[in-house]
Amino acid sequence: MKGILIFLVVFGILVFVHEFGHFIVAKKCGILVREFSIGMGPKLFQVRRNPTTYTIRWLPLGGYVRLASKDDETDLAAGMRVVLQLNQQKEVVKIDASESDLPIEGIPLQVTAFDLVDKLFISGYENGEEDRLVTYKVNHDATVIDRSKTELIIAPRDTQFQEANVWQKLATNIAGPLMNIILGFVVFLIWTFTVPGPATTEIAEVTPNSPAAVAKIEPDSKILALNGHKITSFEQISEEISQNKSKKINISVIKNKQKKVVSVQPKVVKVQGQKVYQIGIRAKSDESLGAKFKRGWNTAVSTTGMIFNAVGGLFRHFSLNKLSGPVGIYSQTSQVSQMGFTYILAFLAMISINLGIVNLIPIPGLDGGKFLLNLIEIVRGKPISENHEAMVELIGFGLLLVLIIAVTGNDIYRYFIK
């Protein structure tokens, strides 16, 4: 149960931050955001804050930002019975098309014609009187209640995504992945202050009867060199010991301004089933703010580089085992949740950067695919035709759907069957 809850929190944060990136940049660019949803499927909760409806849905496996666009479908149709709510200027401000047993208070109308994009009107027979056709002007910021009882603002043409300039569309498309990458950096900077500072080359403790103790290495000594190689970080010490394995190492140390060189033979121990070579020392940590901040930043940068390399390797040598979907993330989250809060933070940061970079891949169906179309529009000086763009997105979505199914199936096999 703990693993499930942590997974929902981690996945929810990733989705929220990603969609918030699209949301906030779209609003800044003057593009209407009709709905901000966390989760998919049937609606669990909704609240409307002009002009956006915020919803939480039952299936916690994603989310979306519904931007006003030419593809927006309305639940209205000729012959439908709706209820209109008017303002003092006799403009329609709300259309209840939910066909519920408890509609809003207003004027019943059987719809004959409507335009909620350009002309902003709705016509029909009021109160079932088929000999009296009426037409009402629809307010620019009117809302429609659909069959799921979700209230959404209408999408007049001047608020639609495709009416924005190419730079605004590009910024909106890339904002989601960039927010995930930024989140990863921020979380790594938080993580670095929740754990001991980075290890230094100064020795805090020597394990009794260890190779270091036998060689008379004392606490508060500082390691200067190993086998003649100058040492500037504790990671170098670990690497040098691992490379030499059980061979003797000449270690140059200094304490109280007195230098000496000692010979130490590492011993092998098993840690989580793997052989590890140790000499029996524990390093002092640097608890300064600067050292911790630098470690957090460097960890975020190195993680970003590793993920970019992994994505490149995916194209060179494709394998489903290199990919993970929600099932794989859940399994990994469950394992990390047993290790403690700091590991969960580091995992969240890594997954967030990973999600941002993968979404930048220029494949139709991902944000990177939309970003690529924006770049092509900039180079051509005009957008790709709607038919061609729709075809590319349809093919891309189909391939992406197949990939998601394959990855999910492989994750289930890897983590729960194999």
C-alpha positions as CSV (number, residue, x, y, z in Angstrom):
1,M,0.0,0.0,0.0
2,K,2.9,2.4,0.9
3,G,4.4,1.7,-2.6
4,I,1.2,2.5,-4.3
5,L,0.7,5.8,-2.4
6,I,4.2,6.9,-3.1
7,F,3.8,6.0,-6.8
8,L,0.6,8.0,-7.1
9,V,2.3,11.0,-5.4
10,V,5.5,10.8,-7.6
11,F,3.5,10.2,-10.8
12,G,1.0,12.9,-9.9
13,I,3.8,15.5,-9.3
14,L,5.4,14.6,-12.7
15,V,2.1,14.9,-14.6
16,F,1.1,18.1,-12.7
17,V,4.4,19.9,-13.4
18,H,4.5,18.8,-17.1
19,E,0.9,20.0,-17.7
20,F,1.4,23.1,-15.7
21,G,4.3,24.1,-18.0
22,H,1.9,23.9,-21.0
23,F,-0.8,25.6,-19.0
24,I,1.1,28.7,-17.8
25,V,2.9,29.4,-21.0
26,A,-0.4,29.0,-23.1
27,K,-2.1,31.5,-20.8
28,K,0.8,34.0,-21.1
29,C,0.6,33.6,-24.9
30,G,-3.1,34.5,-24.8
31,I,-4.2,31.0,-25.7
32,L,-7.4,29.8,-24.0
33,V,-7.0,26.9,-21.6
34,R,-10.4,25.3,-21.4
35,E,-9.5,22.5,-19.0
36,F,-6.6,21.4,-16.8
37,S,-7.0,17.8,-15.9
38,I,-5.0,15.5,-13.6
39,G,-5.9,11.9,-14.4
40,M,-7.9,10.4,-17.2
41,G,-11.3,8.8,-17.6
42,P,-14.5,9.8,-15.7
43,K,-14.5,13.0,-13.7
44,L,-14.1,12.8,-9.9
45,F,-14.0,16.5,-9.1
46,Q,-14.1,19.8,-10.8
47,V,-13.9,23.5,-10.0
48,R,-14.1,26.3,-12.4
49,R,-11.9,29.4,-12.1
50,N,-12.4,31.7,-15.1
51,P,-11.8,30.8,-17.8
52,T,-10.4,27.3,-17.0
53,T,-12.1,24.3,-15.6
54,Y,-9.8,22.2,-13.3
55,T,-10.7,18.5,-13.0
56,I,-9.4,15.4,-11.2
57,R,-10.3,12.2,-13.0
58,W,-10.5,8.6,-11.7
59,L,-7.6,7.0,-13.6
60,P,-4.3,8.4,-12.2
61,L,-2.2,7.6,-15.2
62,G,-1.7,10.9,-17.0
63,G,-3.3,14.2,-17.4
64,Y,-3.9,16.9,-20.1
65,V,-4.3,20.6,-20.8
66,R,-7.2,21.2,-23.2
67,L,-6.4,24.2,-25.3
68,A,-9.0,25.9,-27.4
69,S,-8.6,24.6,-30.9
70,K,-10.4,24.1,-34.2
71,D,-10.8,20.5,-33.3
72,D,-12.9,21.2,-30.2
73,E,-16.1,19.4,-30.4
74,T,-19.3,20.6,-28.7
75,D,-22.1,18.5,-27.4
76,L,-24.6,20.7,-29.2
77,A,-26.5,19.3,-32.2
78,A,-29.5,20.3,-34.2
79,G,-32.7,19.0,-32.5
80,M,-31.1,18.8,-29.0
81,R,-32.9,20.3,-26.1
82,V,-30.8,22.6,-24.0
83,V,-31.3,25.3,-21.3
84,L,-30.0,28.8,-21.8
85,Q,-28.9,31.2,-19.1
86,L,-28.8,34.8,-20.0
87,N,-27.2,37.9,-18.6
88,Q,-28.8,41.4,-18.3
89,Q,-27.8,42.2,-21.9
90,K,-29.8,39.1,-23.0
91,E,-26.7,37.3,-24.1
92,V,-26.3,33.6,-23.5
93,V,-23.7,33.1,-20.7
94,K,-24.3,29.3,-20.1
95,I,-25.7,26.5,-22.2
96,D,-26.7,23.3,-20.3
97,A,-26.4,20.5,-22.9
98,S,-26.1,17.8,-20.2
99,E,-29.7,16.7,-20.8
100,S,-29.8,15.9,-17.0
101,D,-33.0,15.7,-15.0
102,L,-31.9,18.7,-13.0
103,P,-30.8,21.4,-15.5
104,I,-29.8,24.9,-14.7
105,E,-32.5,27.5,-14.4
106,G,-33.1,29.3,-17.6
107,I,-34.9,29.2,-21.0
108,P,-35.5,25.7,-22.6
109,L,-34.6,25.7,-26.3
110,Q,-34.7,23.1,-29.0
111,V,-31.6,23.8,-31.1
112,T,-31.9,24.4,-34.8
113,A,-28.6,26.1,-35.5
114,F,-25.5,27.5,-33.7
115,D,-22.0,28.9,-34.1
116,L,-19.8,29.1,-31.1
117,V,-16.6,30.0,-33.0
118,D,-17.2,32.9,-35.3
119,K,-20.7,34.4,-35.3
120,L,-21.4,33.4,-31.7
121,F,-25.2,32.7,-31.8
122,I,-27.7,30.0,-31.1
123,S,-31.1,29.5,-32.7
124,G,-34.0,27.3,-31.9
125,Y,-37.6,26.9,-30.7
126,E,-38.1,28.3,-27.3
127,N,-40.2,26.3,-24.8
128,G,-41.1,23.8,-27.6
129,E,-43.1,26.4,-29.6
130,E,-42.2,25.3,-33.2
131,D,-43.9,28.3,-34.7
132,R,-41.6,30.8,-32.9
133,L,-37.9,30.6,-34.0
134,V,-35.6,32.7,-31.8
135,T,-31.9,33.6,-32.0
136,Y,-29.7,34.6,-29.1
137,K,-26.3,36.2,-29.2
138,V,-23.7,34.0,-27.3
139,N,-21.3,35.8,-25.0
140,H,-17.6,35.5,-25.9
141,D,-16.9,33.9,-22.5
142,A,-20.0,31.7,-22.3
143,T,-19.8,28.1,-21.0
144,V,-21.3,24.8,-22.0
145,I,-22.2,22.0,-19.6
146,D,-21.6,18.7,-21.5
147,R,-23.1,15.3,-21.0
148,S,-20.5,14.4,-18.3
149,K,-21.7,17.6,-16.5
150,T,-18.3,19.2,-17.0
151,E,-18.6,23.0,-17.5
152,L,-16.2,24.3,-20.1
153,I,-15.8,27.8,-21.7
154,I,-16.5,27.9,-25.4
155,A,-13.6,28.4,-27.8
156,P,-14.1,31.4,-30.1
157,R,-11.6,31.6,-32.9
158,D,-9.5,34.4,-31.5
159,T,-8.7,32.2,-28.5
160,Q,-7.7,29.1,-30.4
161,F,-4.2,27.6,-30.4
162,Q,-3.8,27.6,-34.2
163,E,-4.4,31.4,-34.2
164,A,-1.3,32.1,-32.1
165,N,1.9,32.9,-33.9
166,V,4.5,30.2,-34.4
167,W,6.7,31.3,-31.5
168,Q,3.8,31.2,-29.1
169,K,2.9,27.7,-30.2
170,L,6.5,26.6,-30.0
171,A,6.9,28.0,-26.5
172,T,3.6,26.3,-25.4
173,N,4.7,22.9,-26.8
174,I,8.2,22.9,-25.3
175,A,7.1,24.2,-21.9
176,G,5.9,20.8,-20.5
177,P,9.2,18.9,-21.1
178,L,11.3,21.9,-19.9
179,M,9.3,22.1,-16.7
180,N,10.0,18.5,-16.0
181,I,13.8,19.1,-16.5
182,I,13.7,22.1,-14.3
183,L,11.8,20.1,-11.6
184,G,14.5,17.5,-11.8
185,F,17.2,20.1,-11.1
186,V,15.2,21.7,-8.3
187,V,14.6,18.3,-6.6
188,F,18.2,17.4,-6.9
189,L,19.1,20.7,-5.2
190,I,16.6,19.9,-2.4
191,W,17.9,16.3,-2.1
192,T,21.5,17.4,-1.7
193,F,20.6,19.3,1.6
194,T,18.8,16.2,3.0
195,V,21.9,14.0,3.1
196,P,25.4,14.4,4.5
197,G,27.7,16.6,2.6
198,P,30.0,15.3,-0.1
199,A,32.9,13.2,1.1
200,T,36.3,14.8,1.4
201,T,39.8,13.3,1.2
202,E,40.1,13.7,5.0
203,I,39.6,10.6,7.1
204,A,36.9,10.7,9.9
205,E,37.2,7.1,11.1
206,V,39.3,4.0,10.6
207,T,37.7,0.6,11.1
208,P,39.5,-1.5,13.7
209,N,41.6,-4.4,12.3
210,S,41.0,-3.1,8.8
211,P,43.9,-2.8,6.2
212,A,44.0,0.9,6.9
213,A,44.3,0.3,10.7
214,V,47.1,-2.3,10.1
215,A,49.0,0.2,8.0
216,K,48.6,2.7,11.0
217,I,46.5,5.3,9.1
218,E,45.0,7.5,11.7
219,P,41.7,9.6,11.8
220,D,42.1,13.2,10.8
221,S,44.7,12.2,8.2
222,K,44.3,13.6,4.7
223,I,45.0,11.4,1.7
224,L,47.2,13.2,-0.8
225,A,48.0,10.5,-3.4
226,L,47.4,6.9,-4.3
227,N,50.2,5.1,-6.2
228,G,51.7,8.5,-7.0
229,H,48.4,9.8,-8.4
230,K,47.3,13.1,-6.8
231,I,43.9,12.8,-5.1
232,T,41.3,15.6,-5.0
233,S,38.1,13.8,-4.3
234,F,37.0,10.7,-2.3
235,E,35.5,9.2,-5.5
236,Q,39.0,9.0,-6.9
237,I,40.1,7.0,-3.9
238,S,37.2,4.5,-4.4
239,E,38.0,4.2,-8.1
240,E,41.7,3.6,-7.5
241,I,41.0,0.9,-4.9
242,S,38.5,-0.8,-7.2
243,Q,40.9,-0.8,-10.1
244,N,43.8,-2.3,-8.0
245,K,41.5,-4.9,-6.4
246,S,43.6,-6.9,-3.9
247,K,47.0,-5.5,-5.0
248,K,48.9,-3.3,-2.5
249,I,48.4,0.4,-2.8
250,N,50.9,3.1,-1.7
251,I,49.0,5.8,0.0
252,S,50.4,9.2,0.8
253,V,48.8,10.9,3.8
254,I,49.4,14.0,5.9
255,K,48.5,14.7,9.5
256,N,49.7,17.6,11.7
257,K,51.8,18.7,8.7
258,Q,53.7,15.4,8.8
259,K,53.6,13.4,5.6
260,K,54.1,9.6,5.2
261,V,53.6,6.9,2.7
262,V,52.1,3.6,3.7
263,S,51.4,0.4,1.9
264,V,47.8,-1.0,2.1
265,Q,46.3,-4.2,0.7
266,P,42.6,-3.8,0.2
267,K,40.3,-6.7,1.3
268,V,37.3,-7.9,-0.6
269,V,33.8,-7.9,1.1
270,K,30.4,-8.7,-0.3
271,V,27.8,-5.9,-0.4
272,Q,24.4,-6.8,-1.7
273,G,25.9,-9.9,-3.3
274,Q,28.7,-8.0,-5.1
275,K,32.4,-8.0,-4.5
276,V,33.7,-4.7,-3.2
277,Y,37.3,-3.8,-2.3
278,Q,37.8,-1.7,0.8
279,I,40.6,-0.5,3.1
280,G,38.4,0.4,6.1
281,I,38.1,4.2,6.2
282,R,35.2,6.6,6.4
283,A,35.6,10.1,4.9
284,K,34.7,13.3,6.6
285,S,31.9,15.2,4.8
286,D,31.9,18.8,3.7
287,E,28.7,20.3,5.3
288,S,29.2,23.8,3.7
289,L,26.3,25.2,1.7
290,G,28.5,25.8,-1.3
291,A,29.8,22.2,-1.4
292,K,26.2,20.8,-1.1
293,F,24.8,23.1,-3.7
294,K,27.6,22.2,-6.1
295,R,27.0,18.5,-5.6
296,G,23.3,18.8,-6.3
297,W,23.9,20.9,-9.4
298,N,26.6,18.5,-10.7
299,T,24.4,15.5,-10.0
300,A,21.5,17.0,-12.0
301,V,23.9,17.9,-14.9
302,S,25.5,14.5,-15.0
303,T,22.1,12.8,-14.8
304,T,20.9,14.8,-17.7
305,G,24.0,13.9,-19.7
306,M,23.5,10.2,-18.9
307,I,19.9,10.2,-20.0
308,F,20.7,12.0,-23.3
309,N,23.3,9.3,-23.9
310,A,20.8,6.6,-23.1
311,V,18.3,8.1,-25.5
312,G,21.0,8.1,-28.2
313,G,21.8,4.5,-27.4
314,L,18.1,3.6,-27.7
315,F,18.1,4.8,-31.3
316,R,21.4,2.9,-32.1
317,H,20.4,-0.3,-30.4
318,F,16.6,-0.4,-29.7
319,S,15.3,-2.6,-26.9
320,L,12.1,-2.6,-25.0
321,N,14.1,-3.3,-21.9
322,K,15.5,0.2,-22.1
323,L,12.1,1.7,-21.8
324,S,9.6,1.9,-18.9
325,G,6.0,2.9,-18.7
326,P,3.7,3.5,-15.7
327,V,4.0,-0.2,-14.7
328,G,7.8,0.0,-14.7
329,I,7.8,3.3,-12.8
330,Y,5.5,1.8,-10.2
331,S,7.8,-1.2,-9.7
332,Q,10.8,1.0,-9.4
333,T,9.0,3.4,-7.1
334,S,8.0,0.5,-4.8
335,Q,11.6,-0.6,-4.5
336,V,12.9,2.9,-3.8
337,S,10.1,3.5,-1.3
338,Q,11.7,0.9,0.9
339,M,15.0,2.8,1.0
340,G,13.9,6.0,2.5
341,F,12.9,9.6,1.8
342,T,16.2,10.8,0.3
343,Y,16.2,7.9,-2.2
344,I,12.6,8.8,-3.2
345,L,13.7,12.5,-3.8
346,A,16.6,11.4,-6.0
347,F,14.4,9.0,-7.9
348,L,11.8,11.7,-8.5
349,A,14.5,14.1,-9.8
350,M,15.9,11.4,-12.2
351,I,12.5,10.3,-13.5
352,S,11.4,14.0,-14.0
353,I,14.5,14.8,-16.1
354,N,14.0,11.5,-18.0
355,L,10.4,12.3,-18.8
356,G,11.3,15.8,-20.0
357,I,14.1,14.6,-22.3
358,V,12.0,11.7,-23.7
359,N,9.2,14.1,-24.5
360,L,11.6,16.2,-26.5
361,I,12.3,13.4,-29.0
362,P,10.9,14.6,-32.3
363,I,8.3,11.9,-32.8
364,P,4.7,12.7,-33.7
365,G,2.6,12.2,-30.7
366,L,5.2,13.6,-28.3
367,D,5.8,17.3,-27.5
368,G,9.1,17.0,-29.5
369,G,7.0,16.1,-32.6
370,K,5.0,19.2,-32.2
371,F,8.2,21.2,-31.6
372,L,9.6,19.8,-34.9
373,L,6.5,20.9,-36.8
374,N,6.9,24.4,-35.3
375,L,10.6,24.5,-36.5
376,I,9.5,23.4,-40.0
377,E,6.9,26.2,-40.0
378,I,9.6,28.8,-39.0
379,V,11.9,27.5,-41.8
380,R,9.2,27.4,-44.4
381,G,7.6,30.7,-43.4
382,K,4.2,29.1,-43.3
383,P,2.6,26.2,-41.5
384,I,2.3,22.7,-42.9
385,S,-1.2,22.1,-44.4
386,E,-3.8,20.9,-41.9
387,N,-4.3,17.7,-43.8
388,H,-0.7,16.8,-43.8
389,E,-0.2,17.7,-40.2
390,A,-3.3,15.7,-39.2
391,M,-2.0,12.7,-41.1
392,V,1.5,12.9,-39.5
393,E,-0.1,13.2,-36.0
394,L,-2.4,10.3,-36.7
395,I,0.4,8.0,-37.8
396,G,2.6,9.1,-34.9
397,F,-0.2,8.6,-32.4
398,G,-0.8,5.1,-33.8
399,L,2.9,4.2,-33.5
400,L,3.1,5.7,-30.1
401,L,0.0,3.7,-28.9
402,V,1.6,0.5,-30.2
403,L,4.8,1.3,-28.4
404,I,3.0,2.1,-25.1
405,I,1.2,-1.2,-25.3
406,A,4.5,-3.1,-26.1
407,V,6.3,-1.3,-23.2
408,T,3.5,-1.9,-20.7
409,G,3.4,-5.6,-21.7
410,N,7.2,-5.9,-21.4
411,D,7.1,-4.2,-18.0
412,I,4.4,-6.6,-16.7
413,Y,6.5,-9.5,-17.9
414,R,9.8,-8.1,-16.5
415,Y,8.6,-7.1,-13.1
416,F,5.7,-9.4,-12.3
417,I,6.0,-12.6,-14.3
418,K,9.7,-13.3,-15.1
